[in-house]
């Protein structure tokens, strides 16, 4: 089994019984919505998703792991998208209340700033006109 899928399924089960900060709840909800949409026409998969959310247990997590693992093997694009969404949700939950979780993904060209509170300007290099 894919370790990412096993970790994700087990952690989703744990998150359902944990009080999460608002940012974490939003990120986890987005991940769950992604899964519900992905498997909307697959009753067995939907049952595994809802099972881990409604009655979290090691057995429910195992069933969800099997669904995720099977889909990741069938469709590498799903695995890539799931992994990106998982990383965002995991970072948001880990950040906790009052924190910021920054994430950069995809093809990035040029400077990137990850910051919480910025007072004043940010500039990169020099030479160009200033606005």
C-alpha positions as CSV (number, residue, x, y, z in Angstrom):
1,X,0.0,0.0,0.0
2,X,1.0,3.6,-0.7
3,X,2.3,5.1,2.6
4,X,0.7,8.5,1.7
5,X,-2.7,7.0,1.3
6,X,-2.5,5.0,4.5
7,X,-1.3,8.1,6.5
8,X,-4.0,10.3,4.9
9,X,-6.8,7.8,5.7
10,X,-5.7,7.3,9.3
11,X,-5.2,11.0,9.8
12,X,-8.6,11.9,8.3
13,X,-10.1,9.5,10.8
14,X,-8.2,11.2,13.7
15,X,-9.1,14.7,12.4
16,X,-12.8,13.9,12.6
17,X,-12.6,13.5,16.3
18,X,-10.3,16.5,16.9
19,X,-11.3,20.1,17.3
20,X,-9.4,21.9,14.5
21,X,-8.7,25.6,14.2
22,X,-10.7,27.4,11.5
23,X,-8.0,27.2,8.9
24,X,-7.5,23.5,9.5
25,X,-11.3,22.8,9.3
26,X,-11.5,24.7,6.0
27,X,-8.5,22.8,4.5
28,X,-9.8,19.4,5.7
29,X,-13.3,20.2,4.3
30,X,-11.8,21.1,0.9
31,X,-9.9,17.7,0.9
32,X,-13.1,15.8,1.8
33,X,-15.1,17.7,-0.8
34,X,-12.5,16.7,-3.4
35,X,-12.8,13.1,-2.4
36,X,-16.6,13.2,-2.4
37,X,-16.7,14.8,-5.8
38,X,-14.1,12.4,-7.2
39,X,-16.0,9.3,-6.1
40,X,-19.5,10.7,-6.4
41,X,-20.5,7.8,-8.8
42,X,-18.8,5.0,-6.8
43,X,-21.0,3.9,-3.9
44,X,-18.3,1.6,-2.4
45,X,-15.8,4.5,-2.3
46,X,-18.3,7.0,-1.0
47,X,-19.2,4.5,1.7
48,X,-15.5,4.3,2.7
49,X,-15.2,8.1,2.8
50,X,-18.4,8.6,4.8
51,X,-17.5,5.7,7.1
52,X,-14.2,7.3,8.2
53,X,-15.9,10.6,8.7
54,X,-19.0,9.3,10.7
55,X,-17.4,6.4,12.6
56,X,-13.6,6.8,12.6
57,X,-11.9,3.6,13.4
58,X,-8.8,1.6,12.3
59,X,-11.1,-0.5,10.1
60,X,-12.7,2.5,8.5
61,X,-9.3,4.0,7.8
62,X,-8.1,0.7,6.2
63,X,-11.2,0.7,3.9
64,X,-10.5,4.3,2.8
65,X,-6.8,3.5,2.4
66,X,-7.7,0.7,0.0
67,X,-10.0,3.0,-2.0
68,X,-7.3,5.8,-2.2
69,X,-4.6,3.3,-3.0
70,X,-6.5,1.7,-5.8
71,X,-7.4,5.0,-7.4
72,X,-3.8,6.3,-7.1
73,X,-2.6,3.2,-8.9
74,X,-5.3,3.5,-11.6
75,X,-4.8,7.3,-12.1
76,X,-1.4,8.9,-11.4
77,X,-3.0,12.4,-11.9
78,X,-5.3,11.6,-9.0
79,X,-2.3,10.7,-6.8
80,X,-0.6,14.0,-7.7
81,X,-3.7,16.1,-7.0
82,X,-4.5,14.3,-3.8
83,X,-0.9,14.6,-2.6
84,X,-1.0,18.4,-3.2
85,X,-4.3,18.8,-1.5
86,X,-3.2,16.5,1.4
87,X,-0.1,18.6,1.9
88,X,-2.1,21.9,2.1
89,X,-4.6,20.3,4.6
90,X,-1.8,18.8,6.7
91,X,0.1,22.2,6.8
92,X,-3.1,24.1,7.8
93,X,-3.9,21.7,10.6
94,X,-0.3,21.7,11.8
95,X,-0.2,25.5,11.8
96,X,-2.9,25.7,14.6
97,X,-4.9,28.7,15.6
98,X,-3.5,32.1,14.9
99,X,-0.8,30.7,12.6
100,X,-0.3,30.9,8.9
101,X,0.5,28.0,6.6
102,X,2.2,28.9,3.4
103,X,2.2,26.6,0.4
104,X,3.7,27.0,-3.1
105,X,3.0,24.4,-5.7
106,X,3.0,24.0,-9.4
107,X,5.4,25.6,-11.8
108,X,6.7,28.8,-10.2
109,X,8.7,31.3,-12.2
110,X,10.2,34.2,-10.5
111,X,10.4,35.4,-6.9
112,X,8.0,34.1,-4.2
113,X,7.4,35.5,-0.8
114,X,5.9,33.6,2.0
115,X,5.1,35.8,5.0
116,X,2.5,36.3,7.6
117,X,2.4,40.0,8.4
118,X,4.0,42.5,6.1
119,X,4.1,46.2,7.0
120,X,5.5,48.2,4.1
121,X,6.7,47.1,0.7
122,X,8.5,44.1,-0.6
123,X,10.9,44.4,-3.5
124,X,13.1,42.0,-5.5
125,X,16.3,43.2,-7.1
126,X,16.5,46.6,-8.5
127,X,16.6,48.6,-11.6
128,X,13.0,48.6,-12.6
129,X,10.5,51.4,-12.2
130,X,9.0,51.8,-8.8
131,X,5.3,52.1,-8.4
